[in-house]
Amino acid sequence: MNIFNLLFTAFIFSFILFHSNALNVTHDSRSIIIDGNHRIILSGSIHYPRSTAQMWPDLIRKAKEGGLDAVETYVFWNAHEPARRQYDFSGNLDLIRFLKTIQDQGLYAILRIGPYTCAEWNYGGFPVWLHNMPGVSLRTKNDVFMNEMKNFTTLIVDMVENEYGNVMEPYGDEGKSYINWCAQMSDSLDIGVPWIMCQQAAPPKPMLETCNGWYCDEYKPKGPNTPKLWTENWTGWFKSWGGADPFRTAEDLAYSVARFFQKGGTLQNYYMYHGGTNFGRTSGGPYITTTYDYNAPLDEYGNLNQPKWGHLKQLHDVLHSIEYILTNGDVKNEKLSNLVMATIYQTKEKSSCFLSNTNTKIDANVNFGGINYFVPAWSISILPDCREEAYNTAKVSSQTSLMVKKLNKAEDEPSSLKWMWRPELIESTSVQGRGDVSVNKIVDQKDMANDASDYLWYMTSIDVAKDDPMLNGTVTLRVNDTGHVLHAFFNGEYIGSQWSKYGNNNVTYVFERNIKPSPGKNLISLLSVTVGLKNYGPMFDLVGAGITSPIELVLNKNDVKDLSSNKWTYKVGLNGISNKFFDTDCASKSSSKWVSDPISVDRNFTWYKTTFKAPLENKPVVVDLLGLGKGMAWVNGHSLGRYWPSYIADKQLCKTETCDYRGRYSDSKCVSKCGEPTQRWYHVPRSFLKDGENTLVLFEEFGGNPSGIQFQTVEIGSVCINTHEGKEVELSCQDRPISKIKFASFGSPQGVCGSFDKSESDSEVDALSILEKECLGKESCSFKITEDKFGRPSCEVKKLAVEAVCEDFTF
């Protein structure tokens, strides 16, 4: 069974570690025991469907180089079984290929097989067809659900669900019975590795419980022989349409990890280590963006997010160096001063120590073992031999990389892009009211569309007599919506749209527009657009989507006509999507219907198409969609996901104070880019591109202008060091040479990367000239920061700040 180095299986909760040879995996209260070796495990989440198969080797190699032991991933049920008993493990869904890629790097794999995943994924990973099965009740003791769950779990290396403990209480006794059944079912599969349940306090035996959160140092497992497992250390946060960019500092993230292991941690997993992209319609929420960058150590495109990646790598190296002592040593604590604690792990041969300062404002100078140490506020120092500090979480010596977006040098964009357009044909629905199904009630969009499309038409007609009072007064169409997007038409004419504002995307809103009925038949056509189905919370699967009752015509407060019981006709999807306008083969067959001159702009429900040359080299590619409203994008038939650059991040979310790593993190701390488009750039994986001509197709829902669209590459613009004397540091432009030392000074230089300034107390030695001689023309250079090298400053602070520019190749 254990052919890939399976260490754990996580059920709701699942977790497995794989390797080339079968493993004997057990545990005690302090460690994971693999083939008799007591281990701590450092892991990171990489969701294979949020990247591409071509990206996997590079992502996993960087995870290994970053000091990880394992890669964790979810298995999304709705991705692999989009229709009942119809499975898809092709392309970017090739789970076995992903696991083999992990195996090739000699890492373990932690496999979390829902069936529920959350993960800001559409409908929490559940297939909507499951919700629509007769007699089903999700996430409780229900035979229909459990049979389907068992079938999928058995198919995927025998595993099950995630994070039920947070929401179990509303399910009552049936929820408890379901959890017990899960435990019995998984144990009966006899896969040979432990099972875990995430966020499940005191799970049924033999399940192991775990913690999720920004901090889990205070977490204590209920079981006496249960190791301290942290399945989700949130490296940042996800982003919603209208939300700001999240940012969790490298210092605080490192602090959380060091604190966890200081207090007896066994396994820690970064959620996410690489967030990736919500391609297609996979983002949940509702209102989760297409980018799932998560401010992770590897960014959305697979670049090193520096200094976070490098600062954590150094921490991992130190933790691995003391692994035996952490898992086998005796432990004692010694209070050094207020909020400063020493933790000593000691075996007969050696001891290792942690010095922690949990004060959020005050730095500490302490004496421990006869030696003086400086421990900054909200930081932890690790002393592998209990004497020399090898690492402090607040002292960052890794370089900072400033990423920039470069123009496409293969052609002169945007002027080189020649656009064609065609309208989305909506006459059959908005004018004629023709659909597929008719019933005398309002139907939830999940039930009717079965997640086949974001788009669902609701259509009904009203007959107005010649003497009806509606012909003489003001009539208001009132529609209740569940918080997604609504476009309304009356007698074929567009009368308006509405959608949720940031922070209210789970709240029903009321759409109201005045209409002018005519004698005879009048048609109401409503286009409902989902923006990801809800993925979290008690009974989240029952939360409505689309339009909800009542739908009313209001003449005055005493004269309200409820249309909810009218005959409503429904049609799933749009003409252009059903006919695959985005597919290059289909598009070429109907090219005569695309118009090239003049280009219609600022027109809703419009398709645009152009061809372009792929950017040169191999750097990650993005497309800048500024100028568009909302819609979907495809490159060579591959969906880039939903776009919505017109949705501006709420200005009130950003605070004026400087981002401070000290103190507990939350998703509202240190956010940025308020007042800017929530997402302007969209990832175009290199595997989507081809040599020669490529095709971009857009469906513009709101109305926009594509004339400013351009493709760009994401690469390192400059790199910086800003750290103290005594550190061995490296400046690296990766595969490009350093072309310029823009700034260098030793002493107490001010500012941050990109805007350094000298101080009067800086050394008079020309640090810039020294580094020009050592670094120019090289892809990387390493050196130690010393007074002998950079001179003596006239202050006590001895810090080196450097900014180096990476060469911009031209062709």
BELCORZI-V530436 format. One record per pair of residues at least 4 apart in sequence whose C-alpha atoms are under 7 Angstrom apart, sorted by the first residue. I is the first residue (numbers start at 1). GAP is how many residues later the second one is. If there is no record, write none. Layout:
# BELCORZI-V530436
I|GAP, I|GAP
This chain:
# BELCORZI-V530436
1|190, 2|4, 2|16, 2|20, 2|21, 3|15, 3|16, 3|17, 3|18, 3|19, 4|14, 4|15, 4|16, 4|17, 4|95, 4|99, 5|12, 5|13, 5|14, 5|15, 5|16, 5|17, 5|18, 5|103, 5|104, 6|10, 6|11, 6|12, 6|13, 6|17, 6|102, 6|103, 7|9, 7|10, 7|11, 7|18, 7|101, 7|186, 8|7, 8|8, 8|9, 8|102, 8|185, 8|186, 8|187, 9|5, 9|6, 9|7, 9|102, 9|103, 9|150, 9|184, 9|185, 9|186, 9|187, 10|4, 10|5, 10|6, 10|101, 10|102, 10|103, 10|149, 10|185, 10|186, 10|187, 11|4, 11|101, 11|102, 11|103, 11|148, 11|149, 11|150, 11|151, 11|184, 11|185, 11|186, 12|102, 12|103, 12|104, 12|148, 12|149, 12|150, 12|151, 12|152, 12|185, 12|186, 13|99, 13|148, 13|149, 13|150, 13|183, 13|184, 13|185, 14|97, 14|98, 14|99, 14|145, 14|146, 14|147, 14|181, 14|182, 14|183, 15|95, 15|96, 15|97, 15|180, 15|181, 16|93, 16|94, 16|95, 17|91, 17|92, 17|93, 18|85, 18|90, 18|91, 19|84, 19|87, 19|88, 19|89, 20|83, 23|11, 23|12, 24|10, 24|11, 25|8, 25|9, 25|10, 25|168, 26|6, 26|7, 26|8, 26|168, 27|4, 27|5, 27|6, 28|4, 28|197, 28|198, 28|199, 29|196, 29|197, 29|198, 30|197, 30|234, 30|236, 30|297, 31|7, 31|8, 31|9, 31|196, 31|235, 31|296, 32|6, 32|7, 32|8, 32|234, 33|4, 33|5, 33|6, 34|4, 38|289, 39|284, 39|288, 40|226, 40|227, 40|283, 41|28, 41|225, 41|226, 41|227, 42|26, 42|27, 42|28, 42|225, 42|226, 42|227, 43|25, 43|26, 43|27, 43|28, 43|29, 43|225, 43|226, 43|227, 44|24, 44|26, 44|27, 44|28, 44|225, 44|226, 44|227, 44|228, 44|229, 45|26, 45|27, 45|28, 45|224, 45|225, 45|226, 45|227, 45|228, 45|229, 46|25, 46|26, 46|27, 46|226, 46|227, 46|228, 46|229, 47|26, 47|27, 48|4, 48|44, 48|45, 48|50, 49|43, 49|44, 50|226, 50|227, 50|228, 50|229, 51|4, 51|225, 51|226, 52|4, 52|40, 53|38, 53|39, 54|633, 55|4, 56|4, 56|42, 57|4, 57|44, 58|4, 59|4, 59|243, 60|4, 60|42, 61|4, 61|44, 62|4, 63|4, 63|5, 64|4, 64|5, 66|243, 66|247, 67|246, 67|249, 67|250, 69|38, 69|39, 70|37, 70|38, 70|39, 70|40, 71|37, 71|38, 71|39, 72|37, 72|38, 72|39, 73|37, 73|38, 73|39, 74|37, 74|38, 74|39, 74|43, 75|37, 75|38, 75|39, 76|4, 76|41, 76|49, 77|4, 77|38, 77|48, 77|49, 77|50, 78|4, 78|47, 78|48, 78|49, 80|7, 80|8, 80|9, 81|4, 81|5, 81|6, 81|7, 82|4, 82|5, 82|45, 83|46, 88|5, 89|4, 89|5, 89|6, 90|4, 94|4, 95|4, 96|4, 97|4, 98|4, 99|4, 99|10, 100|4, 101|4, 102|4, 102|5, 102|6, 102|7, 103|4, 103|5, 113|46, 113|47, 113|48, 114|46, 114|47, 114|48, 115|11, 115|34, 115|45, 115|46, 116|8, 116|9, 116|10, 116|45, 116|46, 117|7, 117|8, 117|44, 117|45, 118|6, 118|7, 118|417, 118|418, 119|5, 120|4, 120|163, 120|164, 120|165, 120|168, 120|415, 121|4, 121|161, 121|162, 121|163, 121|414, 122|160, 122|161, 122|162, 122|163, 122|410, 122|411, 122|412, 122|413, 123|161, 123|410, 123|411, 123|412, 124|411, 124|412, 128|4, 128|318, 128|322, 128|323, 129|4, 129|321, 131|5, 132|315, 135|9, 136|6, 136|8, 136|9, 137|5, 137|8, 138|7, 140|31, 140|34, 140|35, 140|38, 141|33, 141|34, 141|36, 141|37, 142|4, 143|4, 144|4, 145|4, 146|4, 147|4, 148|4, 149|4, 150|4, 151|4, 152|4, 153|4, 153|5, 153|6, 153|7, 154|4, 154|5, 158|28, 158|31, 159|27, 162|35, 162|36, 163|35, 163|36, 163|37, 164|4, 164|35, 164|36, 165|34, 165|35, 165|36, 166|33, 167|370, 167|371, 168|7, 170|368, 171|4, 172|4, 173|4, 174|4, 175|4, 176|4, 177|4, 178|4, 179|4, 180|4, 180|24, 181|4, 182|4, 183|4, 183|21, 183|24, 184|4, 185|4, 195|12, 195|13, 196|11, 196|12, 196|13, 196|14, 197|6, 197|10, 197|11, 197|12, 197|13, 198|11, 198|12, 198|13, 198|33, 199|10, 199|11, 199|12, 199|13, 200|9, 200|10, 201|8, 202|7, 202|20, 202|21, 203|4, 203|5, 203|6, 208|18, 209|12, 210|19, 210|20, 210|21, 211|5, 211|8, 211|18, 211|19, 211|20, 212|18, 212|19, 212|20, 212|21, 213|19, 213|20, 213|21, 214|19, 214|20, 215|18, 215|41, 216|14, 216|44, 217|42, 217|43, 217|46, 220|8, 221|5, 221|7, 227|39, 228|36, 228|37, 228|38, 228|39, 229|36, 229|37, 229|38, 229|39, 230|37, 230|38, 230|39, 231|37, 231|38, 232|37, 232|38, 232|39, 233|36, 233|37, 233|38, 234|36, 234|37, 234|38, 235|13, 235|18, 235|35, 235|36, 235|37, 235|59, 235|60, 235|61, 236|10, 236|11, 236|12, 236|58, 236|59, 236|60, 237|9, 237|57, 237|58, 237|430, 238|54, 238|56, 239|4, 239|6, 239|49, 239|50, 240|47, 240|48, 240|49, 241|46, 241|47, 241|48, 241|261, 241|406, 241|437, 242|260, 242|405, 242|406, 242|407, 242|408, 242|436, 243|259, 243|406, 243|407, 243|435, 244|405, 244|406, 244|409, 244|427, 244|428, 244|429, 244|430, 244|434, 245|426, 245|427, 245|428, 246|49, 246|421, 246|424, 246|425, 246|426, 247|48, 247|423, 247|424, 248|5, 249|4, 249|412, 250|4, 250|57, 250|58, 250|61, 251|4, 251|142, 251|143, 251|410, 252|4, 252|409, 252|410, 253|4, 254|4, 254|58, 254|139, 255|4, 255|124, 255|125, 255|138, 256|4, 257|4, 258|4, 258|122, 259|4, 260|4, 260|5, 261|4, 261|5, 262|81, 262|92, 272|22, 272|24, 273|23, 273|24, 273|25, 274|22, 274|23, 274|24, 274|25, 274|26, 275|17, 275|18, 275|19, 275|21, 275|24, 275|25, 276|15, 276|16, 276|17, 276|24, 276|25, 277|13, 277|14, 277|15, 277|23, 278|4, 278|5, 278|12, 278|13, 278|14, 278|363, 279|11, 279|360, 279|361, 279|362, 280|359, 280|360, 280|361, 280|362, 281|251, 281|360, 283|5, 283|6, 283|7, 283|249, 284|4, 284|248, 284|249, 284|250, 284|251, 285|247, 285|248, 285|249, 285|250, 286|219, 286|245, 286|246, 286|247, 286|248, 287|218, 287|244, 287|245, 288|244, 290|351, 290|352, 292|8, 293|6, 293|7, 295|4, 297|7, 297|8, 297|11, 297|12, 298|4, 298|5, 298|6, 298|7, 298|11, 299|4, 299|5, 299|6, 301|319, 304|5, 305|4, 306|4, 306|93, 306|94, 306|95, 307|4, 307|91, 307|92, 307|93, 308|4, 309|4, 310|4, 310|88, 311|4, 311|85, 311|87, 312|4, 313|4, 314|4, 315|4, 315|76, 316|4, 317|4, 318|4, 319|4, 322|4, 322|30, 322|62, 323|4, 324|4, 325|4, 325|20, 325|21, 325|22, 325|26, 325|27, 326|19, 328|19, 329|16, 329|17, 329|18, 330|15, 330|16, 330|17, 331|13, 331|14, 331|15, 332|11, 332|12, 332|13, 333|8, 333|9, 333|10, 333|11, 334|7, 334|8, 334|9, 335|5, 335|6, 335|7, 336|4, 336|5, 336|6, 336|30, 339|18, 339|19, 339|20, 340|16, 340|17, 340|18, 341|14, 341|15, 341|16, 342|11, 342|12, 342|13, 342|14, 343|10, 343|11, 343|12, 344|7, 344|8, 344|9, 344|10, 345|6, 345|7, 345|8, 346|4, 346|5, 346|6, 347|4, 351|34, 351|35, 352|31, 352|32, 352|33, 352|34, 353|29, 353|30, 353|31, 353|33, 354|26, 354|27, 354|28, 354|29, 355|25, 355|26, 355|27, 356|23, 356|24, 356|25, 357|18, 357|19, 357|20, 357|21, 357|22, 357|23, 358|19, 358|20, 358|21, 359|18, 359|19, 360|17, 360|18, 360|302, 360|303, 361|16, 362|15, 363|12, 363|13, 363|14, 364|10, 364|11, 364|12, 364|13, 365|7, 365|8, 365|9, 365|10, 366|6, 366|7, 366|8, 367|4, 367|5, 367|6, 368|4, 375|4, 375|6, 376|18, 377|285, 378|284, 378|285, 379|13, 379|14, 379|15, 380|12, 380|13, 381|8, 381|10, 381|11, 381|12, 382|7, 382|8, 382|9, 382|10, 383|4, 383|5, 383|6, 383|7, 384|6, 396|327, 397|324, 397|325, 397|326, 397|330, 397|332, 398|323, 398|331, 399|320, 399|321, 399|322, 399|331, 399|332, 400|319, 400|320, 400|321, 401|315, 401|317, 401|318, 401|319, 402|314, 402|315, 402|316, 402|317, 403|311, 403|312, 403|313, 403|314, 404|310, 404|311, 404|312, 404|313, 405|307, 405|308, 405|309, 405|310, 406|306, 406|307, 406|308, 407|304, 407|305, 407|306, 408|5, 408|207, 408|303, 408|304, 408|305, 409|206, 409|207, 410|203, 410|204, 410|205, 410|206, 411|5, 411|202, 412|4, 413|4, 413|297, 414|293, 414|294, 414|295, 414|296, 417|193, 417|194, 417|195, 418|192, 419|177, 419|189, 419|190, 419|191, 420|174, 420|175, 420|176, 420|179, 420|188, 420|189, 420|190, 421|173, 421|174, 421|175, 421|178, 421|186, 421|187, 421|188, 422|171, 422|172, 422|173, 422|184, 422|185, 422|186, 423|182, 423|183, 423|184, 424|151, 424|152, 424|181, 424|182, 424|183, 425|150, 426|4, 427|4, 427|5, 428|4, 428|5, 428|6, 429|4, 429|5, 429|6, 429|96, 430|59, 430|62, 430|95, 431|60, 431|61, 433|26, 433|90, 433|92, 435|134, 435|135, 435|136, 436|134, 436|135, 437|132, 437|133, 437|134, 438|129, 438|130, 438|131, 438|132, 439|128, 439|129, 439|130, 440|125, 440|126, 440|127, 440|128, 441|123, 441|124, 441|125, 441|126, 441|127, 442|106, 442|107, 442|122, 443|4, 443|5, 444|4, 444|100, 444|101, 444|102, 444|103, 444|104, 445|4, 445|11, 445|100, 445|101, 446|4, 446|5, 446|99, 449|4, 449|7, 449|123, 453|119, 453|120, 454|75, 454|76, 454|77, 454|119, 455|72, 455|73, 455|74, 455|75, 455|117, 455|118, 455|119, 456|71, 456|72, 456|73, 456|114, 456|115, 456|116, 456|117, 457|68, 457|69, 457|70, 457|71, 457|113, 457|114, 457|115, 458|67, 458|68, 458|69, 458|110, 458|111, 458|112, 459|65, 459|66, 459|67, 459|109, 459|110, 459|111, 460|63, 460|64, 460|65, 460|106, 460|107, 460|108, 460|109, 461|60, 461|61, 461|62, 461|63, 462|59, 462|60, 462|61, 463|57, 463|58, 463|59, 464|4, 464|54, 464|55, 464|56, 464|57, 465|54, 465|55, 466|53, 469|4, 470|5, 470|47, 470|85, 471|46, 471|47, 473|82, 474|40, 474|81, 475|39, 475|40, 475|41, 475|78, 475|79, 475|80, 476|36, 476|37, 476|38, 476|39, 476|77, 476|78, 476|79, 477|35, 477|36, 477|37, 477|38, 477|75, 477|76, 477|77, 478|32, 478|33, 478|34, 478|35, 478|73, 478|74, 478|75, 479|31, 479|32, 479|33, 479|71, 479|72, 479|73, 480|28, 480|29, 480|30, 480|31, 480|67, 480|68, 480|69, 480|70, 480|71, 481|27, 481|28, 481|29, 481|65, 481|66, 481|67, 482|25, 482|26, 482|27, 482|62, 482|63, 482|64, 482|65, 482|66, 483|16, 483|17, 483|22, 483|23, 483|24, 483|25, 483|26, 484|15, 484|16, 484|21, 484|45, 484|46, 484|47, 484|62, 485|13, 485|14, 485|43, 485|44, 485|45, 486|11, 486|12, 486|13, 486|40, 486|41, 486|42, 486|43, 487|9, 487|10, 487|11, 487|39, 487|40, 487|41, 488|6, 488|7, 488|8, 488|9, 488|37, 488|38, 488|39, 489|4, 489|5, 489|6, 489|35, 489|36, 489|37, 490|4, 490|5, 490|33, 490|34, 490|35, 491|31, 491|32, 491|33, 498|13, 500|4, 500|5, 501|4, 517|5, 518|4, 528|18, 528|19, 529|17, 530|15, 530|16, 534|6, 535|5, 536|4, 549|15, 550|12, 550|14, 551|11, 551|12, 551|13, 552|8, 552|9, 552|10, 552|11, 553|7, 553|8, 553|9, 554|5, 554|6, 554|7, 555|4, 555|5, 556|4, 573|4, 573|5, 574|4, 575|4, 576|4, 576|5, 577|4, 580|6, 581|5, 581|6, 582|5, 582|52, 582|55, 582|115, 583|4, 583|53, 583|54, 584|4, 584|52, 584|53, 585|4, 586|4, 587|4, 601|102, 601|103, 601|104, 602|101, 602|102, 602|103, 603|100, 603|101, 604|96, 604|97, 604|98, 604|99, 605|95, 605|96, 605|97, 606|93, 606|94, 606|95, 607|91, 607|92, 607|93, 608|89, 608|90, 608|91, 609|87, 609|88, 609|89, 610|85, 610|86, 610|87, 611|82, 611|83, 611|84, 611|85, 612|81, 612|82, 612|83, 613|79, 613|80, 613|81, 614|75, 619|94, 619|95, 619|96, 620|65, 620|66, 620|93, 620|94, 621|62, 621|63, 621|64, 621|65, 621|90, 621|91, 621|92, 621|93, 622|59, 622|60, 622|61, 622|62, 622|89, 622|90, 622|91, 623|58, 623|59, 623|60, 623|61, 623|87, 623|88, 623|89, 624|56, 624|57, 624|58, 624|85, 624|86, 624|87, 625|20, 625|55, 625|56, 625|84, 626|19, 626|54, 626|83, 627|77, 627|78, 627|79, 627|81, 628|17, 628|18, 628|75, 628|76, 628|77, 628|78, 629|15, 629|16, 629|17, 629|71, 629|73, 629|74, 629|75, 630|13, 630|14, 630|15, 630|16, 630|70, 630|71, 630|72, 631|11, 631|12, 631|13, 631|68, 631|69, 631|70, 632|9, 632|10, 632|11, 632|66, 632|67, 633|6, 633|7, 633|8, 633|9, 633|64, 633|65, 633|66, 634|4, 634|5, 634|6, 634|62, 634|63, 634|64, 635|4, 635|53, 635|60, 635|61, 635|62, 636|52, 636|58, 636|59, 636|60, 638|50, 640|42, 640|43, 640|44, 644|35, 645|32, 645|33, 645|34, 645|35, 646|31, 647|30, 647|31, 648|27, 648|28, 648|29, 648|30, 649|25, 649|26, 649|27, 649|28, 649|29, 650|24, 650|25, 651|23, 651|24, 653|21, 654|17, 654|18, 654|20, 659|11, 665|4, 684|4, 689|5, 690|4, 700|4, 716|17, 716|90, 717|88, 717|89, 718|85, 718|86, 718|87, 718|88, 719|12, 719|84, 719|85, 719|86, 720|33, 720|82, 720|83, 720|84, 721|80, 721|81, 721|82, 722|77, 722|78, 722|79, 722|80, 723|76, 723|77, 723|78, 724|74, 724|75, 724|76, 725|60, 725|61, 725|73, 725|74, 726|58, 726|59, 726|60, 727|57, 727|58, 728|55, 728|56, 728|57, 729|53, 729|54, 729|55, 730|50, 730|51, 730|52, 730|53, 731|49, 731|50, 731|51, 732|47, 732|48, 732|49, 733|4, 733|5, 733|46, 733|47, 733|73, 734|45, 734|46, 735|44, 736|43, 736|70, 736|71, 737|40, 737|41, 737|42, 737|69, 737|70, 738|37, 738|38, 738|39, 738|40, 738|41, 738|66, 738|67, 738|68, 738|69, 739|37, 739|38, 739|66, 739|67, 739|68, 740|36, 740|64, 740|65, 741|27, 741|31, 741|62, 741|63, 741|64, 742|61, 742|62, 742|63, 743|25, 743|59, 743|60, 744|23, 744|24, 744|57, 744|58, 744|59, 745|4, 745|13, 745|17, 745|22, 745|23, 745|55, 745|56, 745|57, 746|16, 746|17, 746|21, 746|44, 746|47, 746|52, 746|53, 746|54, 746|55, 747|14, 747|15, 747|16, 747|46, 747|48, 747|50, 747|51, 747|52, 747|53, 748|11, 748|13, 748|14, 748|49, 748|50, 748|51, 749|7, 749|8, 749|9, 749|10, 749|13, 749|52, 750|6, 750|7, 750|8, 750|9, 751|4, 751|5, 751|6, 752|4, 753|50, 758|4, 761|32, 761|33, 761|34, 762|31, 762|32, 763|28, 763|29, 763|30, 763|31, 765|25, 765|26, 766|4, 767|4, 767|23, 768|4, 769|4, 770|4, 771|4, 772|4, 774|7, 775|5, 775|6, 786|4, 787|4, 787|5, 793|5
